[in-house]
Amino acid sequence: MKTIKKIFDPIFWLNILAMIVVIVLLMLGVHYGLNFYTHHGEEVAVPNVNHKAYEDAVDILDELGLEAVVVDTSYVRTLPPGCILEQMPKPGAVVKSGRIVYLTINATAQPTMPLPDIIDNSSERNAKARLTAMGFRIGQTDYIPGEEGWVYGVKVGGRSYATGEQVPINALIRLQVGNGNRNAADSVYQADAADYMLLEENENFEPERNPDDDFEVIE
């Protein structure tokens, strides 16, 4: 009897109705909340910001509801520092509003590289090939007394550099190369050693003897 009375009790049905309303409201809230969070139905085409200044690229993306994030830097000497070198997603891609666009920018500081071991260890031809392969720029050659075609030094901006020193990649390198002429001071031969060097070259060579150096052999 009590169960039957509860079934026909208006308060019971009001409670059931209230529960149903609460459940429906929760479902609608979750549905619209997810749509708002994921920007459901809001799609934009990614603009082309390549080669634009970073600040301009950020403004362009922000106007479309996109977020700019720098993930890498590189260096291209022909482009201004701080400009955009690459973007992901690519220009024209259709994405949802709020999507992150990852950017690679041109380095603001000129990168450097260590000078390879070419000083007094390489010919002019080989030195130029190594430097060019590394991305260096080769300027006019300075010819100095020494073995022809041999690299004796490296100058950048008027200053001499040693092997292993960091050189700006965009700098103009001048090689100091021998011109085939030697100064008297550069000779590797010593006057007091001339007889011995000639003796090594000619087995039949005998140095001049001083008569005062003769001596008698006593048996």
Backbone torsions as a table, in degrees:
resi	resn	phi	psi	omega
1	MET	NA	-41.6	-179.5
2	LYS	-64.3	-38.2	-179.5
3	THR	-64.5	-42.9	179.8
4	ILE	-63.9	-40.6	179.5
5	LYS	-62.7	-39.3	-179.7
6	LYS	-65.1	-37.1	-178.5
7	ILE	-62.7	-37.1	-179.0
8	PHE	-91.6	3.8	-179.8
9	ASP	-79.4	122.4	-179.5
10	PRO	-58.4	-33.8	-178.9
11	ILE	-64.0	-38.0	179.0
12	PHE	-59.6	-46.6	-179.6
13	TRP	-69.7	-32.5	175.6
14	LEU	-64.1	-40.8	177.5
15	ASN	-63.2	-42.1	178.4
16	ILE	-62.5	-44.4	-179.7
17	LEU	-63.1	-40.2	179.1
18	ALA	-63.2	-40.4	178.4
19	MET	-63.8	-41.5	179.3
20	ILE	-63.4	-42.9	179.1
21	VAL	-61.4	-43.5	179.7
22	VAL	-61.3	-44.3	-179.5
23	ILE	-63.2	-43.4	179.0
24	VAL	-62.9	-43.6	179.4
25	LEU	-62.7	-39.9	178.4
26	LEU	-63.1	-43.2	-179.7
27	MET	-64.7	-41.9	178.1
28	LEU	-65.1	-39.6	179.8
29	GLY	-63.1	-43.5	178.5
30	VAL	-64.4	-43.8	-177.7
31	HIS	-61.1	-53.0	-178.2
32	TYR	-71.6	-29.7	177.5
33	GLY	-65.9	-42.2	177.9
34	LEU	-66.9	-39.7	178.1
35	ASN	-62.3	-39.3	178.8
36	PHE	-67.9	-41.8	-177.5
37	TYR	-67.3	-40.2	-178.0
38	THR	-92.8	2.5	179.8
39	HIS	55.8	46.9	-178.3
40	HIS	-58.2	128.5	178.2
41	GLY	84.7	-8.0	179.2
42	GLU	-100.1	107.1	-179.3
43	GLU	-126.0	142.6	179.8
44	VAL	-135.0	154.3	175.0
45	ALA	-88.7	130.7	-178.5
46	VAL	-68.3	125.2	-179.8
47	PRO	-75.5	164.1	177.2
48	ASN	-90.6	110.8	179.7
49	VAL	-112.1	9.4	178.4
50	ASN	-60.6	137.1	178.5
51	HIS	70.6	6.7	173.8
52	LYS	-90.2	155.6	176.1
53	ALA	-62.5	147.9	-175.9
54	TYR	-57.0	-44.2	-178.2
55	GLU	-62.4	-40.8	178.7
56	ASP	-66.1	-39.8	179.9
57	ALA	-63.0	-41.4	178.8
58	VAL	-61.7	-43.5	179.9
59	ASP	-63.0	-43.1	-179.0
60	ILE	-63.0	-45.4	-179.0
61	LEU	-68.7	-37.3	-178.7
62	ASP	-64.7	-37.0	179.0
63	GLU	-62.4	-27.0	179.6
64	LEU	-95.8	5.7	179.4
65	GLY	80.3	21.7	179.7
66	LEU	-108.0	150.9	-177.5
67	GLU	-107.9	135.5	-179.9
68	ALA	-101.1	131.5	178.1
69	VAL	-134.7	125.2	177.4
70	VAL	-83.1	124.6	-178.3
71	VAL	-114.6	-13.6	-176.8
72	ASP	-161.3	160.5	173.4
73	THR	-128.8	151.6	175.8
74	SER	-142.7	-172.3	-179.7
75	TYR	-142.3	124.1	173.2
76	VAL	-127.5	114.5	-171.9
77	ARG	-66.1	-22.4	-177.0
78	THR	-85.5	-4.9	-179.3
79	LEU	-114.1	152.4	-177.9
80	PRO	-68.3	149.4	178.0
81	PRO	-61.0	141.3	176.0
82	GLY	84.5	-1.4	179.3
83	CYS	-82.4	164.1	-177.2
84	ILE	-82.0	126.7	178.4
85	LEU	-97.1	-31.5	-176.9
86	GLU	-156.8	150.7	177.9
87	GLN	-137.9	151.8	177.7
88	MET	-144.7	121.5	5.9
89	PRO	-65.9	160.1	-179.6
90	LYS	-68.0	157.6	176.9
91	PRO	-56.3	137.6	178.9
92	GLY	93.3	-14.4	179.0
93	ALA	-66.3	138.9	179.9
94	VAL	-93.4	121.5	-177.3
95	VAL	-134.6	168.0	176.9
96	LYS	-79.0	149.5	176.5
97	SER	-58.9	139.5	-178.1
98	GLY	96.0	-4.8	-179.5
99	ARG	-66.2	145.4	176.8
100	ILE	-85.6	133.6	173.7
101	VAL	-108.2	117.8	-176.0
102	TYR	-88.3	131.7	-172.9
103	LEU	-119.7	144.5	169.2
104	THR	-113.5	126.1	-175.2
105	ILE	-113.3	158.2	177.3
106	ASN	-75.7	131.0	-176.3
107	ALA	-58.9	138.8	179.1
108	THR	-80.9	-24.2	177.8
109	ALA	-108.1	135.7	-178.6
110	GLN	-67.4	125.0	-179.0
111	PRO	-70.3	159.3	179.3
112	THR	-123.8	160.9	176.6
113	MET	-139.1	149.2	179.3
114	PRO	-70.6	140.4	177.9
115	LEU	-68.2	126.5	-178.6
116	PRO	-69.5	169.9	-176.7
117	ASP	-81.2	79.5	-179.9
118	ILE	-116.4	-14.9	-177.2
119	ILE	-74.0	121.9	-177.9
120	ASP	54.7	30.8	-179.4
121	ASN	-148.4	14.7	-174.6
122	SER	-161.2	153.1	172.3
123	SER	-80.6	164.3	179.7
124	GLU	-60.0	-41.7	-177.9
125	ARG	-63.6	-47.5	-179.5
126	ASN	-66.7	-37.7	180.0
127	ALA	-63.5	-43.8	179.6
128	LYS	-64.9	-38.3	179.5
129	ALA	-64.2	-42.9	-179.9
130	ARG	-66.6	-44.7	-178.4
131	LEU	-65.6	-41.4	179.2
132	THR	-64.4	-41.1	179.3
133	ALA	-63.4	-29.6	179.3
134	MET	-81.4	-11.2	178.8
135	GLY	102.9	3.8	178.8
136	PHE	-75.9	157.4	175.0
137	ARG	-101.1	135.4	-177.1
138	ILE	-104.2	126.3	178.6
139	GLY	-98.3	-158.6	-179.4
140	GLN	-67.2	144.6	179.4
141	THR	-88.0	135.9	174.2
142	ASP	-98.8	117.8	-179.2
143	TYR	-94.7	131.3	-176.7
144	ILE	-130.7	162.7	177.9
145	PRO	-58.8	133.5	179.6
146	GLY	156.9	-177.3	-179.4
147	GLU	-61.7	132.4	-173.8
148	GLU	-60.6	128.1	175.8
149	GLY	79.9	4.9	-177.6
150	TRP	-97.4	134.9	-177.5
151	VAL	-82.7	122.4	-179.3
152	TYR	-109.1	-15.6	-179.0
153	GLY	-170.1	168.0	178.9
154	VAL	-134.4	133.0	177.5
155	LYS	-124.7	140.9	175.6
156	VAL	-133.6	118.9	-179.7
157	GLY	61.9	31.4	179.2
158	GLY	85.1	-4.4	-179.8
159	ARG	-109.4	138.9	178.2
160	SER	-77.8	138.9	179.4
161	TYR	-115.6	147.5	177.7
162	ALA	-102.6	162.3	178.4
163	THR	-57.4	131.7	178.7
164	GLY	93.4	-15.2	178.2
165	GLU	-68.6	148.2	179.9
166	GLN	-77.9	125.5	-178.8
167	VAL	-119.0	131.0	176.3
168	PRO	-55.1	132.6	-174.5
169	ILE	-64.1	-23.4	-177.7
170	ASN	-95.9	3.1	-177.3
171	ALA	-73.5	157.2	177.8
172	LEU	-96.2	115.7	-175.8
173	ILE	-93.8	132.6	176.3
174	ARG	-113.2	123.9	178.6
175	LEU	-90.3	140.4	172.8
176	GLN	-101.2	111.3	-170.1
177	VAL	-122.1	142.6	178.6
178	GLY	-65.3	141.2	-178.3
179	ASN	-99.9	4.7	179.3
180	GLY	92.9	-5.4	178.2
181	ASN	-107.4	143.0	178.0
182	ARG	-121.2	141.0	171.4
183	ASN	-77.1	157.6	178.4
184	ALA	-57.6	-34.2	-178.6
185	ALA	-70.8	-17.3	-178.7
186	ASP	-87.7	-3.1	-175.4
187	SER	-63.3	139.5	179.8
188	VAL	-91.7	-2.1	-176.9
189	TYR	-95.7	141.6	178.8
190	GLN	-109.0	136.3	-176.3
191	ALA	-59.8	-39.1	-176.4
192	ASP	-78.2	-2.6	179.2
193	ALA	-113.1	7.2	-174.1
194	ALA	-62.8	-42.6	-178.3
195	ASP	-60.4	-40.3	-177.2
196	TYR	-70.8	-35.1	178.9
197	MET	-70.4	-39.0	176.6
198	LEU	-66.7	-34.4	179.2
199	LEU	-64.1	-37.3	178.8
200	GLU	-68.4	-32.1	-178.6
201	GLU	-81.5	-28.2	-177.2
202	ASN	-132.2	110.3	-176.1
203	GLU	-65.1	-24.2	-177.0
204	ASN	-89.2	0.9	-178.1
205	PHE	-73.8	135.2	175.2
206	GLU	-128.1	125.3	178.8
207	PRO	-64.6	151.7	179.7
208	GLU	-63.0	141.0	-179.6
209	ARG	-104.0	143.4	175.5
210	ASN	-87.7	126.9	-179.8
211	PRO	-55.8	-28.7	-179.5
212	ASP	-68.5	-14.8	-178.0
213	ASP	-89.6	-3.0	-179.7
214	ASP	-66.6	148.1	178.3
215	PHE	-146.5	155.8	-177.0
216	GLU	-93.7	135.9	179.3
217	VAL	-89.7	121.6	-179.2
218	ILE	-98.7	123.6	178.3
219	GLU	-93.8	NA	NA
